[in-house]
Structure formats: structure tokens, C-alpha cells
Amino acid sequence: MNVRLALSTLASPAARAAAARWLLAVCAFGYVLTLTIMVALGGGTQRWFFALLAWGLFVYVPLRILLEAFQTIAPALRRTLVDQSSHRADRYDTRPTIELMVETLYEGSVTMPRIATPVQGVRTRAGAVAILLRLRRQDSAPLAVVLTRCLATVDVWVRDLGTAAGREASGNIQIRWAGVRAVIGLAALTKVLIAAAADRGEPPFVTTLDPQLANEYLDACLDYCDDLALQVEALPWTAPALDLEVPAGTVTAVRERWREYCNIEPPAVEARRAFAETVTAR
């Protein structure tokens, strides 16, 4: 499973480029090692070209061709793994299966707005995986509590962004983008967790809020974030507050941890762990 999962990541051009760099480094090291052994055995370096040809023609080139072939092989392998993991009873028990489930839930429940970049998708999925992993611990709050905190934070944050946008001059639209993209990532993460709660057969919130209404609210937030980012004169956020009764201190802590995570280039492991610990704290 882990080997197939690792191979399936080669569907990404960035992953293939990284693998190609590693392959080149390994082949270069192997070539140097071969020359060293030849010298140690008294053969000198007269056959350096033969060694270079052997490593290049019989090792690097075939493996490089195979690596590029994974551009078409890896997506099919990934889809197979995703389909298999979605039917497993232990799909939330290990990191590989959780990563596959999060990918499935993300693709099925989230439509990112235009202003979002691929980085927001990466952060969303990685954050959801971190939370679902921590939910297995005895000292973690239930998923319903985590979801309620995330939704309450989005509710407060998008309202604050709308208020701030109304006060800004038209020339300052770019200063909204960092906050807007952070909210987009958190709203998308919340949608993924709502889908996970439905898949796990658990209540999504500690209140009686309908999951469908919550999803519609989050979709409206994502659309509004697009307006905030792409329109100079953005309209205020007029949707009524959800009043989820989450303490203001908790909302502030979740918001700050997520903002810190968004301000660091991926993978930002420590920042992601701090966010997951904050949102799942009992």
C-alpha cells in the first residue's frame, strides 16, 4: 500500500521533477563510486567513458523514461487506491488511507474560487489530514467540536474581512488577498471535515445545525471571498451570524494558528501541528 501510494504521487509534475533530481544525484554518485573502485583495484581511470556510458545508457536513461511514463500510470494508480480506500473499514486508522480519503472528500465537496491558488488546496488537504490523525488520540475533542470551532471561526473571520473591506480605499485591494485566501482554505477544510463526518456516520456539529445548510453557508463564504478579492468596491457580508456559541478566545486561537500556518511555505509541519492541536484541544 505504501509503495503504491508513493508511486501514485508521481502524477504530480513537481513530484516527478524531484524524483528526477534524486535519480540524477544517485547516478552521479554511482559513477564516482565506480571510478573510485576502478582506481582502488589498480585499473586507473582509463575506462571512465565506459563507466559513464554504462551509468547513463543502462541506468539513468531507462529509469528516466520509466519516471516520465508515470505521468499516465500514476493517476490511474491513484484513482485505484482512492477507490479501494473508500471501501475499507479502517480508512481513518492510518495516515496513507486518511490522505486518500481526504483527497476523495476534497474533490467531491470543494470547489475553490477563482482567487485561490494550488497552495490553498495543499493547505486544506494537509490540515484536514492533520486533524483526522489527531482525532485518534484520547486527548482529542470529538469531530463535532472541531467542526463547530472551524465553522465559527470562518463565520467571524469572513464578517471581519467584509467590514475591513468597507473601510479600505480602492487602491488597497491587494492587502485583502492574504486574509481572503486564508479564509478560503479554512472554509474548504471545514467542508472536507463535514464530508468526513458524514462518511464516518458522526454528528457534524455540537448544535442542531443542518450539515446541508452549513455547506451552503460555506459555499456562500467562498463566493464572497472571490468578490472581496476581485472587486474593488466589495459589498458587505450580510448573512446573519451563525451564533455557534464557541468562546471568542477559542475562535481567536484557531484563527491565529491557521493564519500562521498560511503564512509559511508548505509543508510548514510545525505550524500545521500547532493548528491541529489548537482546534482539537479538549
C-alpha positions in Angstrom: 0.0 0.0 0.0 2.7 2.5 1.0 4.8 1.7 -2.1 1.8 2.1 -4.4 0.9 5.3 -2.6 4.4 6.7 -3.1 4.4 5.8 -6.8 1.0 7.4 -7.2 2.3 10.7 -6.1 4.4 10.8 -9.3 1.2 12.0 -11.1 2.4 15.5 -9.9 4.9 17.3 -12.2 6.6 18.6 -9.0 7.0 15.1 -7.6 8.4 13.8 -10.9 10.9 16.7 -11.1 12.0 15.9 -7.5 12.4 12.2 -8.3 14.4 13.1 -11.5 16.8 15.2 -9.4 17.2 12.3 -7.0 17.8 9.9 -9.8 20.5 12.2 -11.3 22.2 12.5 -8.0 22.2 8.8 -7.4 23.6 8.0 -10.8 26.3 10.7 -10.4 27.2 9.2 -7.0 27.3 5.7 -8.6 29.6 6.9 -11.4 32.0 8.5 -9.0 31.9 5.4 -6.8 32.6 3.2 -9.8 35.7 5.3 -10.7 36.9 5.1 -7.1 36.7 1.3 -7.1 38.4 1.1 -10.5 41.3 3.2 -9.1 41.5 1.1 -5.9 41.7 -2.1 -8.0 44.6 -0.7 -10.0 42.7 -0.2 -13.2 43.1 3.6 -13.2 40.6 5.8 -14.9 41.3 4.8 -18.5 37.8 3.4 -18.8 36.0 6.5 -17.4 34.0 6.8 -20.6 32.8 3.2 -20.5 31.7 3.7 -16.9 29.9 6.9 -17.8 28.2 5.2 -20.7 27.1 2.3 -18.5 25.6 4.5 -15.9 24.0 6.9 -18.4 22.7 4.4 -21.0 21.8 1.4 -18.9 20.7 3.1 -15.6 19.8 6.7 -15.9 18.1 6.7 -19.3 15.8 3.7 -18.7 14.8 4.9 -15.2 14.2 8.4 -16.5 11.9 7.1 -19.3 10.1 5.0 -16.7 9.7 8.0 -14.5 8.1 10.0 -17.3 5.8 7.1 -18.0 4.3 7.6 -14.6 2.7 10.8 -15.9 0.0 8.5 -17.2 0.5 5.5 -14.9 0.3 7.3 -11.6 -3.1 9.0 -12.0 -4.7 5.6 -12.7 -2.9 4.1 -9.8 -4.0 6.9 -7.6 -7.7 6.5 -8.6 -7.5 2.8 -7.9 -6.1 3.4 -4.4 -8.7 6.1 -3.7 -11.5 3.8 -4.7 -10.1 0.9 -2.6 -9.6 3.0 0.5 -13.1 4.5 0.4 -14.5 0.9 1.0 -12.1 0.0 3.8 -13.4 -0.2 7.4 -10.0 1.1 8.6 -9.9 4.0 6.2 -9.4 6.5 9.1 -6.8 4.5 11.0 -3.6 5.2 9.1 -2.0 8.2 7.5 -1.9 6.7 4.0 -5.7 5.8 4.0 -6.6 9.2 5.6 -4.7 11.1 2.9 -6.5 9.1 0.2 -9.9 9.7 1.9 -9.2 13.5 2.3 -8.3 13.7 -1.4 -11.6 11.9 -2.2 -13.7 14.2 0.1 -11.9 17.3 -1.2 -12.6 16.5 -4.8 -16.2 15.6 -4.1 -17.2 18.5 -1.8 -15.0 21.5 -2.5 -15.0 23.9 -5.5 -12.3 26.5 -5.0 -13.0 30.1 -6.0 -11.0 31.8 -8.8 -8.7 33.7 -6.4 -7.5 30.5 -4.8 -4.1 29.1 -5.8 -3.0 25.5 -5.7 -1.3 26.2 -2.4 -4.7 26.7 -0.7 -5.7 23.2 -1.9 -2.5 21.8 -0.5 -3.0 23.5 2.9 -6.6 22.4 3.0 -5.9 18.8 2.5 -2.8 18.7 4.7 -4.8 20.5 7.5 -7.7 18.0 7.2 -5.2 15.1 7.4 -3.6 16.5 10.5 -6.9 16.9 12.2 -8.2 13.5 11.3 -4.9 12.0 12.6 -5.2 13.8 15.9 -8.8 12.6 16.3 -7.5 9.1 17.0 -5.9 10.4 20.3 -7.6 10.0 23.6 -6.9 13.7 24.5 -8.6 15.0 21.3 -12.0 16.7 21.2 -14.7 14.9 19.1 -15.1 15.8 15.4 -18.3 17.6 16.1 -16.5 20.0 18.5 -13.7 20.5 16.0 -16.1 21.3 13.1 -18.1 23.7 15.2 -14.9 25.6 16.1 -13.8 25.7 12.4 -17.2 26.9 11.2 -17.5 29.5 14.0 -14.0 30.8 13.0 -15.0 31.1 9.4 -18.2 32.9 10.3 -16.4 35.5 12.4 -13.4 35.9 10.0 -15.4 36.4 6.8 -17.5 39.0 8.6 -14.4 40.8 9.8 -13.0 40.8 6.3 -16.2 42.3 4.9 -16.1 45.1 7.5 -12.4 45.8 6.8 -13.0 45.9 3.0 -15.7 48.5 3.5 -13.2 50.8 5.3 -10.3 50.4 2.8 -9.6 52.7 0.0 -10.0 51.4 -3.5 -6.2 51.3 -4.1 -5.7 48.8 -1.2 -7.4 45.8 -2.7 -4.2 43.7 -2.7 -3.9 43.8 1.1 -7.1 41.8 1.3 -5.7 38.8 -0.6 -3.7 37.1 2.2 -6.7 37.2 4.6 -9.1 36.2 1.9 -7.0 33.2 0.8 -6.6 32.1 4.4 -10.4 32.1 4.9 -10.8 30.2 1.7 -8.5 27.5 2.9 -10.3 27.2 6.3 -13.7 27.2 4.7 -12.7 24.4 2.3 -11.1 22.5 5.2 -14.4 22.7 7.1 -16.3 21.4 4.1 -13.9 18.4 3.9 -14.5 17.7 7.6 -18.3 17.9 7.2 -18.0 15.3 4.4 -15.7 13.2 6.7 -18.3 13.3 9.5 -21.0 12.1 7.1 -18.7 9.3 5.8 -17.9 8.3 9.4 -21.6 8.4 10.5 -20.9 11.0 13.2 -22.8 14.2 14.1 -21.0 17.1 12.4 -21.8 19.8 15.0 -22.5 20.1 18.7 -25.6 22.1 17.8 -28.6 21.1 15.6 -27.2 23.0 12.6 -28.1 21.1 9.4 -25.0 20.0 7.5 -26.6 21.0 4.2 -27.2 24.5 5.5 -23.6 24.6 6.8 -22.3 23.6 3.4 -24.5 26.2 1.6 -23.2 28.8 4.1 -19.6 27.9 3.4 -20.2 28.0 -0.4 -21.6 31.5 0.0 -18.5 32.4 2.0 -16.2 31.1 -0.8 -18.2 33.1 -3.3 -18.0 36.2 -1.2 -14.2 35.8 -0.8 -14.0 35.8 -4.6 -15.9 39.1 -4.6 -13.6 40.5 -1.9 -10.5 39.7 -3.8 -11.6 40.6 -7.4 -13.9 43.6 -6.9 -12.6 47.0 -5.8 -15.8 48.0 -4.1 -16.9 44.9 -2.3 -20.3 44.7 -0.7 -20.5 44.0 3.0 -21.2 40.4 4.3 -24.9 40.5 5.1 -25.6 36.9 6.1 -26.8 36.5 9.7 -24.3 35.2 12.2 -24.5 31.5 13.0 -24.2 32.0 16.8 -22.5 28.7 17.4 -21.6 29.6 21.0 -17.9 29.0 20.6 -15.9 31.1 23.0 -14.3 34.2 21.5 -10.9 33.1 22.8 -11.1 29.7 21.0 -12.1 31.4 17.8 -9.2 33.8 18.0 -6.8 31.0 18.8 -7.9 28.8 15.9 -7.8 31.9 13.6 -4.3 32.8 14.6 -2.9 29.3 14.3 -4.4 28.9 10.8 -3.1 32.3 9.8 0.4 31.4 11.0 0.2 28.1 9.0 -0.9 30.0 5.9 2.0 32.5 6.2 4.6 29.8 6.0 5.6 28.0 2.8 4.5 24.3 2.7 4.9 21.9 4.3 5.1 24.1 7.4 4.9 21.0 9.6 5.2 22.7 13.0 2.7 25.4 12.2 0.2 22.7 10.9 0.7 20.7 14.1 0.1 23.7 16.2 -3.2 24.4 14.4 -4.3 20.8 14.7 -3.5 20.8 18.4 -5.4 24.1 18.9 -8.6 23.1 17.1 -8.7 19.6 18.6 -7.9 20.6 22.2 -10.3 19.4 24.8 
